[in-house]
Amino acid sequence: MARASLQIAAAHVLRDVIDQGRSLDQTLQAQERRVRPDQVGALREISFGGCRHYCHLDGIISSLLSKPIRRKDRMIHFLLVAGLYQVIHMRVPDHAAVNQSVAALGASRQAWARGLVNGVLRGYLRIRDDGRLTELEEELAPAQRMSLPTHLHQWIQQAWPDHARAIFRAFNERPPMTLRINPLKTTREGYRALLEDRGIGAEITRDSPVGMNLASPSGVGAIPMFEEGWVSVQDESAQLCVAAIDLRPGLRVLDACAAPGGKTCAFLESEPGIRLTAVDLPERADGIRQNLRRIGLKADIRAGGLEELADWREWDPWDCILLDVPCSGTGVIRRHPDIRHRRQPGDLERFATQQRHLLETAWQLLVPGGTLLYVTCSIMPRENDGVIDGFLRRHTGVRVNPLAGIPGLATRHGIQRLPGVHDGDGFYYCRLGKL
């Protein structure tokens, strides 16, 4: 495979995500093979950062152009996005960012655009150096300044008017790398001492009793005792699911949408005496097995959709069900910046329909007197309290139980944690009891 320049590879990633709705991780993986090994880190930085700040960068570029770039020349547009990201957000000398962006066009059929690329990037530098950036920012729409599509900006502004600015700021920040300490193998204090001995900085999490944020993110291969199962990578808000359920030896627990197995393992680490069944689609079930194997835990893994599995009637109902449903992912946008570009106006109702169906299916599998914990990584009320509202209207014999163990904002039925307001990602939790 022929090598591509760093800027061209980044432009391909951004085009595939923004224009074609592809996954950032998947398209980035394909482009990493096209650049030199020593450029992979920079490619990841430009790709993640370009997705995170795209709407802002796009607004600036539009203001610097005398006319829009034609649709057939969209690669030029994304090359400008990559170059402008380097100028604004990376420690790349201005002249290097400009010259490399221009040179990336080489003698290709789009070489005609070298003057355009040079002019736009140098035009931004002149405005910056003249102290006119404030004027430029004021010309942008509010959603562009927050680097969000208009509909997503409106969703959050309407749902959380008192917290919107904090959420917007968090969306554009890099998330910490958070570890979950396995109490079966070490203590948080003991593991922190191990990190200090190896010169790795870390701080304990405020709300999770088993969490720790690394001072600098790293690959899992550089995390001490990771392969031995001492720690796992898991956001602080996700770790709090364990605090919402009173786990006891012998309790029959169903993790109903379990992949990749983070919460499955967290439950077993907290109380290895539970009888846990983990369910997810066949293409996702292997991730659960890998996590359990690494940590040295066992669970009954069932590959299939919750509603598609073989005759559930041959099994006894479960005492406790964790239902972490597929959702819009609006609570984890800072961790997955492509979500802001892949979510469309009709997606909330599409997800809510799926969530209602999964909740109805899971409820049938719960023993009377049992507990169902409904969880999303969404901050959109339609997927959270809205789904629970409808469920309570359709069912009697349901009790909404309080969640004292999870810090966050109390909603009508549950607890909402918001990025920028609370530590960790945005998560919603509601605990239902079956009478």
Secondary structure by P-SEA (a helix, b strand, c coil): cccccaaaaaaaaaaaaacccccaaaaaaaacccccccaaaaaaaaaaaaaaaaaaaaaaaaaaccccccccaaaaaaaaaaaaaaaccccccaaaaaaaaaacccccccccaaaaaaaaaaaaaaaaaacaaaaaaaaccccccccccaaaaaaaaaaccccaaaaaaaaaccccbbbbbccccccaaaaaaaaaaacbbbbbbcccccbbbbccccccccccccccccbbbbccccccccccccccccbbbbbccccccaaaaaaaaaccccbbbbbbccccaaaaaaaaaaaccccccccccccccccccccccccbbbbbcccccccccccccccccccccaaaaaaaaaaaaaaaaaaaaccccbbbbbbbcccccccaaaaaaaaaaacccccccccccccccccccbbbbbcccccccbbbbbbbbcc
